[in-house]
Amino acid sequence: FFDGDIHDSKSGLHKWAQDASQPKIEANVRAHVLPPHRAEAPLVAVLDLTALGSGKDAVALTPDALYAKEFDETCGFAFEELQAAHPPKGLMGKTVRAQLQSRAVKVPCGGDGDALHAMLSAVLQARG
């Protein structure tokens, strides 16, 4: 339990900026977000969707795919399938719609829709 401003915390919750938290957050992403067959994949970026920084709900980008989990909602796809990323709708932007070759998926992203949209747009731009 942390009593005070989250941004000033030095203990009591996990934040990537705290060196001691990084292995715990990464382990939770690998155990709860990545599918078992990809648990050892390199992580390029993680968008933590938890309130206290545990990483158990997150969007994880590996060099070749995106995996997301928020509560019981999960999705994943290879970047080669990605055709377009649509900006979040509404003030909170809790999902980003990704158009894949064969389907469209809503990627959960907490309130960080703009950040996820920017990441997916960068993937599309890098692929050319």
DSSP file (Angstrom, degrees, kcal/mol; ACC not computed):
  #  RESIDUE AA STRUCTURE BP1 BP2  ACC     N-H-->O    O-->H-N    N-H-->O    O-->H-N    TCO  KAPPA ALPHA  PHI   PSI    X-CA   Y-CA   Z-CA
    1    1 A F              0   0    0      0, 0.0     2,-0.5     0, 0.0    12,-0.1   0.000 360.0 360.0 360.0 134.4    0.0    0.0    0.0
    2    2 A F        -     0   0    0     10,-0.1     2,-0.7     2,-0.1    10,-0.1  -0.967 360.0-161.3-117.8 128.4    1.3    3.4   -0.9
    3    3 A D        +     0   0    0     -2,-0.5     2,-0.3     2,-0.1     0, 0.0  -0.917  59.8  25.6-110.2 108.4    0.0    6.5    0.9
    4    4 A G  S    S-     0   0    0     -2,-0.7     2,-0.4     5,-0.0    -2,-0.1  -0.926 106.0 -14.1 140.3-164.7    0.8    9.7   -1.1
    5    5 A D    >   -     0   0    0     -2,-0.3     3,-1.5     1,-0.2     4,-0.4  -0.608  52.7-144.0 -75.9 123.5    1.4   10.9   -4.6
    6    6 A I  G >  S+     0   0    0     -2,-0.4     3,-1.4     1,-0.3    -1,-0.2   0.856  98.5  59.4 -56.2 -37.9    2.1    7.9   -6.9
    7    7 A H  G 3  S+     0   0    0      1,-0.3    -1,-0.3     3,-0.0    -2,-0.0   0.730 106.2  48.2 -67.5 -21.1    4.6    9.9   -8.9
    8    8 A D  G <  S+     0   0    0     -3,-1.5    -1,-0.3     2,-0.0    -2,-0.2   0.440  84.9 125.5 -95.0  -1.0    6.7   10.5   -5.8
    9    9 A S    <   +     0   0    0     -3,-1.4     3,-0.1    -4,-0.4    -3,-0.0  -0.246  31.7 175.4 -65.7 144.6    6.7    6.9   -4.6
   10   10 A K  S    S+     0   0    0      1,-0.4     2,-0.3     8,-0.0    -1,-0.1   0.463  74.2   2.4-117.0 -16.0   10.0    5.1   -3.9
   11   11 A S  S    S+     0   0    0      3,-0.1    -1,-0.4   -10,-0.0     3,-0.1  -0.956  96.6  68.0-158.7 170.7    8.4    1.9   -2.6
   12   12 A G  S    S+     0   0    0     -2,-0.3     2,-0.3    -3,-0.1   -10,-0.1   0.241 102.9  39.2  95.3 -13.8    5.0    0.4   -2.1
   13   13 A L  S    S-     0   0    0    -12,-0.1     2,-0.4    -7,-0.1    40,-0.1  -0.967  86.4-101.8-155.8 166.1    4.1    0.0   -5.7
   14   14 A H        +     0   0    0     38,-1.7     2,-0.3    -2,-0.3    41,-0.1  -0.779  36.5 167.3 -99.4 136.4    5.9   -0.9   -8.9
   15   15 A K    >   -     0   0    0     -2,-0.4     3,-1.9     3,-0.2     6,-0.3  -0.991  40.8-127.9-140.8 142.4    7.1    1.6  -11.5
   16   16 A W  T 3  S+     0   0    0     -2,-0.3     6,-0.2     1,-0.3    -1,-0.1   0.823 108.4  65.5 -59.4 -30.2    9.5    0.9  -14.4
   17   17 A A  T 3  S+     0   0    0      4,-0.1     2,-0.7     3,-0.0    -1,-0.3   0.666  86.5  80.6 -68.1 -15.4   11.6    3.9  -13.2
   18   18 A Q  S X> S-     0   0    0     -3,-1.9     3,-1.8     1,-0.2     4,-1.0  -0.846  76.8-148.1 -94.3 115.8   12.4    2.0  -10.1
   19   19 A D  T 34 S+     0   0    0     -2,-0.7     3,-0.5     1,-0.3    -1,-0.2   0.834  95.9  56.4 -52.9 -38.4   15.2   -0.5  -10.9
   20   20 A A  T 34 S+     0   0    0      1,-0.2     4,-0.5     2,-0.1    -1,-0.3   0.747 105.1  54.0 -67.9 -22.3   13.9   -3.1   -8.4
   21   21 A S  T <> S+     0   0    0     -3,-1.8     4,-2.6    -6,-0.3     3,-0.3   0.774  87.9  78.7 -81.9 -27.3   10.5   -3.1  -10.1
   22   22 A Q  H  X S+     0   0    0     -4,-1.0     4,-2.5    -3,-0.5     5,-0.2   0.883  93.5  46.2 -55.9 -47.5   11.7   -3.9  -13.6
   23   23 A P  H  > S+     0   0    0      0, 0.0     4,-2.3     0, 0.0    -1,-0.2   0.877 114.1  50.0 -64.0 -34.3   12.3   -7.6  -13.2
   24   24 A K  H  > S+     0   0    0     -4,-0.5     4,-2.1    -3,-0.3    -2,-0.2   0.923 112.5  45.8 -68.6 -43.9    8.9   -8.0  -11.4
   25   25 A I  H  X S+     0   0    0     -4,-2.6     4,-2.4     2,-0.2     5,-0.2   0.936 114.2  48.4 -64.5 -46.2    7.0   -6.2  -14.1
   26   26 A E  H  X S+     0   0    0     -4,-2.5     4,-2.5    -5,-0.3    -2,-0.2   0.906 110.3  51.5 -62.2 -41.8    8.7   -8.1  -16.9
   27   27 A A  H  X S+     0   0    0     -4,-2.3     4,-2.2    -5,-0.2    -1,-0.2   0.901 110.5  48.9 -61.9 -40.6    8.1  -11.4  -15.2
   28   28 A N  H  X S+     0   0    0     -4,-2.1     4,-2.8    26,-0.2     5,-0.5   0.896 110.3  50.5 -66.9 -39.9    4.4  -10.6  -14.8
   29   29 A V  H  X>S+     0   0    0     -4,-2.4     4,-2.2     1,-0.2     5,-2.1   0.937 113.1  46.4 -62.0 -45.3    4.1   -9.5  -18.5
   30   30 A R  H  <5S+     0   0    0     -4,-2.5    -2,-0.2     1,-0.2    -1,-0.2   0.880 119.2  40.7 -64.5 -37.6    5.8  -12.8  -19.5
   31   31 A A  H  <5S+     0   0    0     -4,-2.2    -2,-0.2    -5,-0.2    -1,-0.2   0.816 129.7  23.7 -80.9 -31.7    3.6  -14.9  -17.2
   32   32 A H  H  <5S+     0   0    0     -4,-2.8    -3,-0.2    -5,-0.2    -2,-0.2   0.688 129.0  30.8-112.0 -23.0    0.2  -13.2  -17.8
   33   33 A V  T  <5S+     0   0    0     -4,-2.2    -3,-0.2    -5,-0.5    35,-0.1   0.843 102.4  68.6-107.7 -49.3    0.3  -11.4  -21.2
   34   34 A L  S   <S-     0   0    0     -5,-2.1     5,-0.1    33,-0.1    42,-0.0  -0.482  88.5-110.6 -73.4 142.2    2.5  -13.3  -23.5
   35   35 A P    >   -     0   0    0      0, 0.0     3,-2.3     0, 0.0     4,-0.4  -0.396  34.4-106.8 -66.8 153.1    1.3  -16.7  -24.7
   36   36 A P  G >  S+     0   0    0      0, 0.0     3,-1.2     0, 0.0     4,-0.2   0.839 119.1  56.1 -52.8 -38.4    3.3  -19.6  -23.2
   37   37 A H  G 3  S+     0   0    0      1,-0.2     3,-0.1     2,-0.1    -3,-0.0   0.628 115.0  39.5 -72.6 -10.3    5.1  -20.4  -26.5
   38   38 A R  G X  S+     0   0    0     -3,-2.3     3,-2.2    -8,-0.1    -1,-0.2   0.225  78.9 114.6-116.2  11.2    6.3  -16.7  -26.7
   39   39 A A  T <  S+     0   0    0     -3,-1.2    -2,-0.1    -4,-0.4    -1,-0.1   0.729  80.5  45.6 -59.3 -23.9    7.2  -16.2  -23.0
   40   40 A E  T 3  S+     0   0    0     -4,-0.2    -1,-0.3    -3,-0.1     3,-0.1   0.333  83.6 124.9-101.8   7.4   10.9  -15.9  -23.8
   41   41 A A  S <  S-     0   0    0     -3,-2.2     2,-0.1     1,-0.1    -3,-0.1  -0.346  72.7 -98.4 -64.6 146.0   10.5  -13.5  -26.7
   42   42 A P        -     0   0    0      0, 0.0     2,-0.6     0, 0.0    -1,-0.1  -0.410  35.2-131.5 -62.8 140.4   12.4  -10.2  -26.4
   43   43 A L        +     0   0    0      1,-0.2    19,-0.2    19,-0.2     3,-0.1  -0.857  26.4 177.2 -96.9 124.6   10.2   -7.3  -25.3
   44   44 A V  S    S-     0   0    0     17,-3.4     2,-0.3    -2,-0.6    18,-0.2   0.836  71.1  -5.5 -90.2 -41.3   10.4   -4.1  -27.4
   45   45 A A  E     -A   61   0A   0     16,-1.5    16,-3.0     2,-0.0     2,-0.4  -0.991  56.8-160.3-154.2 149.2    7.8   -2.1  -25.5
   46   46 A V  E     -A   60   0A   0     -2,-0.3     2,-0.7    14,-0.2    14,-0.2  -0.996   4.1-163.0-134.3 129.0    5.3   -2.6  -22.7
   47   47 A L  E     -A   59   0A   0     12,-3.0    12,-2.0    -2,-0.4     2,-0.3  -0.913  22.3-146.0-109.2 101.0    2.3   -0.5  -22.0
   48   48 A D  E     -A   58   0A   0     -2,-0.7    10,-0.3    10,-0.2    -2,-0.0  -0.527  17.0-174.2 -74.0 125.4    1.3   -1.3  -18.4
   49   49 A L        +     0   0    0      8,-2.7     2,-0.2    -2,-0.3     9,-0.2   0.358  49.7 104.9-101.4   3.6   -2.5   -1.2  -18.0
   50   50 A T  S    S-     0   0    0      7,-0.6     3,-0.4     1,-0.1    -2,-0.0  -0.546  70.5-132.5 -87.9 153.0   -2.6   -1.8  -14.2
   51   51 A A  S    S+     0   0    0      1,-0.2    -1,-0.1    -2,-0.2    -3,-0.0   0.841 105.3  35.4 -70.6 -34.0   -3.2    0.9  -11.7
   52   52 A L  S    S-     0   0    0    -39,-0.0   -38,-1.7   -37,-0.0    -1,-0.2   0.215 114.7-105.1-111.8  15.8   -0.3    0.0   -9.4
   53   53 A G  S    S+     0   0    0     -3,-0.4    -2,-0.1   -40,-0.1   -40,-0.0   0.754  71.9 136.8  80.1  25.4    2.2   -1.1  -12.0
   54   54 A S        -     0   0    0      1,-0.1   -26,-0.2   -26,-0.1   -25,-0.1   0.795  55.9-138.3 -77.7 -25.5    2.2   -4.9  -11.7
   55   55 A G        +     0   0    0      2,-0.3   -23,-0.2   -27,-0.1   -22,-0.1   0.535  66.9 123.7  81.1   5.4    2.2   -5.5  -15.4
   56   56 A K  S    S+     0   0    0      1,-0.2     2,-0.5   -24,-0.1    -1,-0.0   0.787  78.8  40.1 -71.7 -26.2   -0.3   -8.3  -15.1
   57   57 A D  S    S+     0   0    0     13,-0.1    -8,-2.7     2,-0.0    -7,-0.6  -0.995  90.6 124.9-118.2 124.1   -2.5   -6.5  -17.6
   58   58 A A  E     -AB  48  69A   0     11,-0.9    11,-2.2    -2,-0.5     2,-0.5  -0.981  60.5-110.7-164.4 167.3   -0.5   -4.9  -20.4
   59   59 A V  E     -AB  47  68A   0    -12,-2.0   -12,-3.0    -2,-0.3     2,-0.5  -0.986  38.9-167.4-108.7 124.1    0.1   -4.4  -24.1
   60   60 A A  E     -AB  46  67A   0      7,-3.5     7,-2.5    -2,-0.5     2,-0.5  -0.954   8.7-160.2-119.1 130.4    3.4   -6.1  -25.0
   61   61 A L  E     -AB  45  66A   0    -16,-3.0   -17,-3.4    -2,-0.5   -16,-1.5  -0.939   8.4-175.9-109.2 127.0    5.3   -5.6  -28.3
   62   62 A T        -     0   0    0      3,-2.8     3,-0.3    -2,-0.5   -19,-0.2  -0.546  50.3 -87.7-102.9 177.0    7.9   -8.1  -29.3
   63   63 A P  S    S+     0   0    0      0, 0.0   -20,-0.1     0, 0.0     3,-0.1   0.777 125.4  19.8 -59.0 -23.6   10.0   -7.7  -32.5
   64   64 A D  S    S+     0   0    0      1,-0.1    15,-2.4    15,-0.1    16,-0.5   0.401 122.6  32.0-128.6   4.0    7.3   -9.3  -34.6
   65   65 A A  E     - C   0  78A   0     -3,-0.3    -3,-2.8    13,-0.3     2,-0.4  -0.982  57.1-130.1-157.2 164.8    4.0   -9.3  -32.7
   66   66 A L  E     -BC  61  77A   0     11,-2.6    11,-2.1    -2,-0.3     2,-0.4  -0.968  20.6-175.5-119.0 138.0    1.6   -7.5  -30.3
   67   67 A Y  E     -BC  60  76A   0     -7,-2.5    -7,-3.5    -2,-0.4     2,-0.4  -0.997   5.7-176.9-131.3 137.9    0.0   -9.2  -27.3
   68   68 A A  E     +BC  59  75A   0      7,-2.9     7,-2.1    -2,-0.4     2,-0.3  -0.992   9.5 177.3-138.2 144.3   -2.6   -7.6  -25.0
   69   69 A K  E     +BC  58  74A   0    -11,-2.2   -11,-0.9    -2,-0.4     2,-0.3  -0.967   5.9 167.1-145.6 129.0   -4.4   -8.5  -21.9
   70   70 A E  E >  S- C   0  73A   0      3,-2.6     3,-2.4    -2,-0.3     2,-0.3  -0.924  72.3 -45.6-141.5 116.5   -6.8   -6.5  -19.8
   71   71 A F  T 3  S-     0   0    0     -2,-0.3     0, 0.0     1,-0.3     0, 0.0  -0.475 125.3 -23.8  56.9-119.3   -8.9   -8.3  -17.3
   72   72 A D  T 3  S+     0   0    0     -2,-0.3     2,-0.5    -3,-0.1    -1,-0.3   0.387 116.2 103.3 -99.8   3.3  -10.2  -11.4  -19.2
   73   73 A E  E <   +C   70   0A   0     -3,-2.4    -3,-2.6     2,-0.0     2,-0.3  -0.761  46.9 170.0 -91.1 123.8   -9.9   -9.8  -22.6
   74   74 A T  E     +C   69   0A   0     -2,-0.5     2,-0.3    -5,-0.2    -5,-0.2  -0.946   7.4 164.2-131.0 153.1   -6.9  -10.9  -24.6
   75   75 A C  E     +C   68   0A   0     -7,-2.1    -7,-2.9    -2,-0.3     2,-0.3  -0.976   4.7 176.2-157.8 163.0   -5.7  -10.5  -28.2
   76   76 A G  E     +C   67   0A   0     -2,-0.3     2,-0.3    -9,-0.2    -9,-0.2  -0.952   2.1 170.5-165.8 149.3   -2.5  -11.0  -30.2
   77   77 A F  E     -C   66   0A   0    -11,-2.1   -11,-2.6    -2,-0.3     2,-0.2  -0.982  35.5-105.9-160.7 154.3   -1.4  -10.7  -33.8
   78   78 A A  E >>  -C   65   0A   0     -2,-0.3     3,-1.8   -13,-0.2     4,-0.5  -0.597  30.9-126.0 -78.9 142.8    1.8  -10.7  -35.9
   79   79 A F  G >4 S+     0   0    0    -15,-2.4     3,-1.1     1,-0.3   -14,-0.1   0.795 107.9  68.4 -61.3 -28.0    2.8   -7.3  -37.2
   80   80 A E  G 34 S+     0   0    0    -16,-0.5    -1,-0.3     1,-0.3   -15,-0.1   0.745  97.5  54.0 -64.1 -20.8    2.9   -8.8  -40.8
   81   81 A E  G <4 S+     0   0    0     -3,-1.8    20,-1.1    19,-0.1    -1,-0.3   0.688  83.9 108.3 -81.1 -20.1   -0.9   -9.1  -40.5
   82   82 A L  E <<  +D  100   0B   0     -3,-1.1    18,-0.2    -4,-0.5     3,-0.1  -0.417  31.9 163.2 -70.1 123.9   -1.4   -5.4  -39.6
   83   83 A Q  E     -     0   0B   0     16,-3.5     2,-0.3     1,-0.4    17,-0.2   0.733  65.6  -8.2-106.0 -36.3   -3.0   -3.3  -42.3
   84   84 A A  E     -D   99   0B   0     15,-1.6    15,-2.8     2,-0.0     2,-0.4  -0.988  51.0-143.4-160.0 154.6   -4.1   -0.2  -40.4
   85   85 A A  E     -D   98   0B   0     -2,-0.3    13,-0.2    13,-0.2    -3,-0.0  -0.993  19.2-151.8-125.3 123.6   -4.4    1.2  -36.9
   86   86 A H  E     -D   97   0B   0     11,-3.0    11,-0.7    -2,-0.4     3,-0.1  -0.786  24.3-109.7 -98.3 136.0   -7.4    3.5  -36.2
   87   87 A P        -     0   0    0      0, 0.0    10,-0.2     0, 0.0    27,-0.1  -0.195  43.7 -92.4 -60.3 153.1   -7.2    6.2  -33.5
   88   88 A P        -     0   0    0      0, 0.0     2,-0.3     0, 0.0     8,-0.1  -0.285  38.5-129.6 -64.8 152.1   -9.2    5.6  -30.3
   89   89 A K     >  +     0   0    0      6,-0.4     4,-0.7    -3,-0.1     5,-0.3  -0.784  63.6  16.0-102.0 148.3  -12.7    7.0  -30.1
   90   90 A G  T  4 S-     0   0    0     -2,-0.3     0, 0.0     1,-0.2     0, 0.0  -0.020  97.8 -65.6  83.0 172.4  -13.9    9.1  -27.3
   91   91 A L  T  4 S+     0   0    0      1,-0.2    -1,-0.2     2,-0.1    20,-0.0   0.872 129.9  41.5 -67.1 -40.8  -12.2   11.0  -24.5
   92   92 A M  T  4 S-     0   0    0     -3,-0.1    21,-0.6    21,-0.1    -1,-0.2   0.771  84.8-154.3 -84.8 -26.5  -10.7    8.0  -22.7
   93   93 A G     <  +     0   0    0     -4,-0.7    20,-0.9    19,-0.1    -3,-0.1   0.953  23.6 169.8  54.1  60.6   -9.6    5.9  -25.7
   94   94 A K        +     0   0    0     -5,-0.3    15,-2.5    17,-0.1    16,-0.5   0.583  60.4  31.9 -85.2 -10.1   -9.8    2.5  -24.1
   95   95 A T  E     - E   0 108B   0     13,-0.2     2,-0.4    -6,-0.2    -6,-0.4  -0.990  61.6-152.7-142.0 153.0   -9.4    0.5  -27.3
   96   96 A V  E     - E   0 107B   0     11,-1.8    11,-3.1    -2,-0.3     2,-0.6  -0.994  22.8-133.2-120.9 130.5   -7.5    0.9  -30.6
   97   97 A R  E     -DE  86 106B   0    -11,-0.7   -11,-3.0    -2,-0.4     2,-0.5  -0.746  19.3-163.6 -88.1 123.2   -9.0   -0.9  -33.6
   98   98 A A  E     -DE  85 105B   0      7,-3.1     7,-2.4    -2,-0.6     2,-0.7  -0.927   9.7-146.4-107.7 123.3   -6.4   -2.7  -35.6
   99   99 A Q  E     -DE  84 104B   0    -15,-2.8   -16,-3.5    -2,-0.5   -15,-1.6  -0.804  22.7-173.1 -90.1 117.7   -7.3   -3.8  -39.1
  100  100 A L  E     -D   82   0B   0      3,-3.2   -18,-0.2    -2,-0.7   -19,-0.1  -0.491  40.0 -95.9-101.8 175.4   -5.6   -7.1  -39.9
  101  101 A Q  S    S+     0   0    0    -20,-1.1   -19,-0.1     1,-0.2     3,-0.1   0.878 121.5  19.4 -59.2 -39.2   -5.5   -8.9  -43.2
  102  102 A S  S    S+     0   0    0      1,-0.2     2,-0.3   -21,-0.1    -1,-0.2   0.499 131.4   1.4-113.4  -5.4   -8.4  -11.2  -42.3
  103  103 A R        -     0   0    0      2,-0.0    -3,-3.2    -5,-0.0     2,-0.4  -0.976  63.8-109.6-166.9 171.5  -10.2   -9.4  -39.5
  104  104 A A  E     -E   99   0B   0     -2,-0.3     2,-0.4    -5,-0.2    -5,-0.2  -0.943  30.6-168.6-114.7 142.3  -10.4   -6.4  -37.3
  105  105 A V  E     -E   98   0B   0     -7,-2.4    -7,-3.1    -2,-0.4     2,-0.6  -0.964  20.6-133.8-129.2 148.1   -9.5   -6.5  -33.5
  106  106 A K  E     -E   97   0B   0     -2,-0.4    -9,-0.2    -9,-0.2    -2,-0.0  -0.908  22.6-151.6 -98.6 119.1  -10.0   -4.1  -30.7
  107  107 A V  E     -E   96   0B   0    -11,-3.1   -11,-1.8    -2,-0.6     2,-0.1  -0.815  14.6-130.0 -93.7 119.5   -6.8   -3.9  -28.7
  108  108 A P  E     +E   95   0B   0      0, 0.0   -13,-0.2     0, 0.0   -39,-0.1  -0.440  36.5 162.9 -67.5 140.7   -7.5   -3.0  -25.0
  109  109 A C    >   -     0   0    0    -15,-2.5     3,-2.9     1,-0.4   -14,-0.2   0.135  38.7-130.5-148.3  25.5   -5.3   -0.2  -23.9
  110  110 A G  T 3  S-     0   0    0    -16,-0.5    -1,-0.4     1,-0.3     3,-0.2  -0.388  78.2 -34.8  58.8-129.8   -6.7    1.3  -20.7
  111  111 A G  T 3  S+     0   0    0      1,-0.1     3,-0.3    -2,-0.1    -1,-0.3   0.170 122.3  94.4-104.7  15.3   -6.8    5.0  -21.2
  112  112 A D    <>  +     0   0    0     -3,-2.9     4,-2.2     1,-0.2     5,-0.2  -0.174  38.2 131.1-103.4  39.8   -3.6    5.0  -23.3
  113  113 A G  H  > S+     0   0    0    -20,-0.9     4,-2.8   -21,-0.6     5,-0.2   0.865  70.7  54.1 -60.7 -38.5   -5.2    4.8  -26.7
  114  114 A D  H  > S+     0   0    0     -3,-0.3     4,-2.1     2,-0.2    -1,-0.2   0.906 109.3  48.1 -64.3 -40.4   -3.1    7.6  -28.2
  115  115 A A  H  > S+     0   0    0      2,-0.2     4,-2.1     1,-0.2    -2,-0.2   0.925 114.3  45.6 -65.7 -44.6    0.1    5.9  -27.1
  116  116 A L  H  X S+     0   0    0     -4,-2.2     4,-2.7     2,-0.2     5,-0.2   0.915 111.5  52.2 -66.1 -42.0   -0.9    2.6  -28.5
  117  117 A H  H  X S+     0   0    0     -4,-2.8     4,-2.5     1,-0.2    -1,-0.2   0.912 109.5  50.4 -59.2 -41.9   -2.1    4.1  -31.8
  118  118 A A  H  X S+     0   0    0     -4,-2.1     4,-2.0    -5,-0.2    -1,-0.2   0.898 110.3  49.9 -63.0 -40.7    1.3    5.9  -32.1
  119  119 A M  H  X S+     0   0    0     -4,-2.1     4,-2.0     2,-0.2    -2,-0.2   0.939 113.3  45.0 -63.6 -46.7    3.2    2.6  -31.5
  120  120 A L  H  X S+     0   0    0     -4,-2.7     4,-2.3     1,-0.2    -2,-0.2   0.875 111.5  53.0 -67.0 -36.5    1.1    0.8  -34.2
  121  121 A S  H  X S+     0   0    0     -4,-2.5     4,-2.4    -5,-0.2    -1,-0.2   0.883 108.0  51.5 -64.3 -37.5    1.4    3.7  -36.6
  122  122 A A  H  X S+     0   0    0     -4,-2.0     4,-2.6     2,-0.2    -2,-0.2   0.885 108.1  51.9 -65.8 -38.5    5.2    3.5  -36.1
  123  123 A V  H  X S+     0   0    0     -4,-2.0     4,-1.9     2,-0.2    -2,-0.2   0.940 111.7  46.8 -61.4 -46.5    5.2   -0.2  -36.9
  124  124 A L  H  X S+     0   0    0     -4,-2.3     4,-0.9     1,-0.2    -2,-0.2   0.909 113.4  48.3 -62.0 -42.2    3.2    0.4  -40.1
  125  125 A Q  H >< S+     0   0    0     -4,-2.4     3,-0.5     1,-0.2    -1,-0.2   0.901 110.2  51.5 -66.0 -41.1    5.6    3.3  -41.1
  126  126 A A  H 3< S+     0   0    0     -4,-2.6    -1,-0.2     1,-0.2    -2,-0.2   0.853 107.5  53.1 -65.1 -34.5    8.7    1.2  -40.4
  127  127 A R  H 3<        0   0    0     -4,-1.9    -1,-0.2    -5,-0.2    -2,-0.2   0.737 360.0 360.0 -72.6 -21.2    7.3   -1.6  -42.5
  128  128 A G    <<        0   0    0     -4,-0.9    -3,-0.2    -3,-0.5    -2,-0.1   0.448 360.0 360.0  83.1 360.0    6.8    0.8  -45.4
